[in-house]
Amino acid sequence: MNAELSVFPLSLLCMDNIQNIFNKWFARWQITLPENNLQERQKGSSFQAGWRINFIFGIENNFEYLEFYAMHRRTNDRHTVIYENGEIKHLECLNPPLEYSSPIDKNQREHNEKNRKVKEELINKGLL
């Protein structure tokens, strides 16, 4: 097994693990991340099978990760981080709009405020 590790740079093996997890997640729709983005760790977007997936790469606590925000009009959004060690972290997503009429009540204000904060975070990361 050590011989195999010496053939491939560790960074490629780490990204392979992230890529495999992502591919399994979206296998139903035959969605994969662009190979060039993976190799270069370049943020990007993918439009496949009705999904819009924005993604970025980073390092946290010495682990490489892929963070993505996936949107499809027929389901809820997904905001997920996949770490090279296989750990998966689910982050907050934008909530679908509430149907309401005037005046706006406390629940609606809280809903709007949460969405504003999540949207701001996603924009700052380059995921929206």
N, C-alpha and C positions, 0 to 999 in steps of 0.2 A: 504494500500500500504506500509506503514512503517513496518508492520509485515513481508511482503515479503522481504524487504531489510534487516531486522535483521536476516533472515534465511540464506542468502547467503552473504559471504564476498564481500565487494565492489569490490575488485580486480577481482573476478570471473565475476561479472556483467559487468565490463568494458571490459574484454576480450571477453565476449559473444557478446557485441555490435560490436567489431572489427571483430570477427569471422563471425557474421551474414552478415556484409557488404561484407567481402571477399567472403563468400559463394555465395551471390547473384551475385557478379561480375563474378564468374566463374561457375555459375549454369548450363549454356549451355553445359559445358564440364564435369559436375558432379565432379568438383575438389574441394577438401577441404584440409585444412591444417592438418598435423598430430596432433592428440589430445595431445600427450605427449609434443610436442614442445610448444603448446599453454599453457598448464598448467605450464610448467617449464620456459616459456619465453626464450626458447633455439633457437638460430639461426639454420637454416637448409635449406634443398633443397627438392623439390618435383618434381617428374617426372611423369606427368599424361596427358593423351590425347594429346600427342605431345608437351606439355608445359614443360619447365624447369622453375621452380619458386624458386628463392633464397630469403630468408627472414630473417629479424632481428627484435628484439624488443627493445624498449627503452622508455625513459620518457623525455618529453620536456614540459616546462612550467607547470609542475605537471600533465600532461596528459600522460597516457600510449599510445604507438602507435606500429603499425606493419608497417614496411617498406619492400616492396618487389620489386624485379626486375624479370619480367616475359618475357620469350622469346619463340617464336614459329616461325618456319621457314616460315610459310605462312602468317604472319602478322607482324606488327610493334611491337617492344618491348614496355613494360609498366614499368614505374618506379613510384611507388605510395606509399604514406604514408596514413594510415588510423588511425585516432585518436579515442580514447575511446568515445569522445563526438560526433562522427559521421562525423567530418570534414575530408575531403579528399584533399590531396595535390598531384598534379602531378609534378614530377620532370623530369629533362632532361634524355633522353635516348641516346644510341648510334645511330647515323644515319647510314642507310645502305650505303654500299660503293658506291662511284661515279664511273661511267665508264668514263675513260678519257685516252688520249694518251699523251705522252711527248710533250712538256715540261708541267710541272704542273703549272697551273695558280693560281691567287690569291684566287679564290673561292675554289679550291681544297685544297690549303694550309690551309685556314680557316676551311674547313670541317674536315681535318685531325687533326688540332690543337684542335678543339672542341671535337672530338671523343677521343683524347688523354687525355684531361682533365676529361671528363665524365668517361672514363675507369679507370683512376687513382682514382677518387672519389669512384667508385663502388668497386674497389679492396680494398681500405682502409677501407670501411665499411664491407667488407666480403660478398658483393653481387655478386661478379664475381670471 
